[in-house]
């Protein structure tokens, strides 16, 4: 059976459908028995969805806001 460490190492390939049948079955069997890894995979899927929803080009207003927030944080330290 796959260890948690092996699952994490294969997680990107699993989510991108890059594993062969044997590897996919090993991941699915591990996920069926491991709550922590199921939670990890759910978080990875959520992260993928959020990243895909981001605009491809930088938005100038967001860059300016980010710079101002970083400066305020630096001054508060």
C-alpha positions, 0 to 999 in steps of 0.5 A: 500500500502507498504511504502518505509520503508517497501519496503526497509525492504523486498528488500532482500527477494524480490530480492532473490525470498523469498516473497509470492505472496501477498508480491511480488504484494505489492512490484511490485505495490509500485515499479510501483509508486515510482521512488526512490524505483525503483532506490534503487532496481536497485542499489541493483541488481547491487550490487548483480551482482558485489558481485557475480562476485568477486572471492571466494578466496582472491587474495594475490596481491589484499590484498597487494595492499589494505594494501599499499593503506590503509597505504598511506591514513593513512599517508596522514591524 
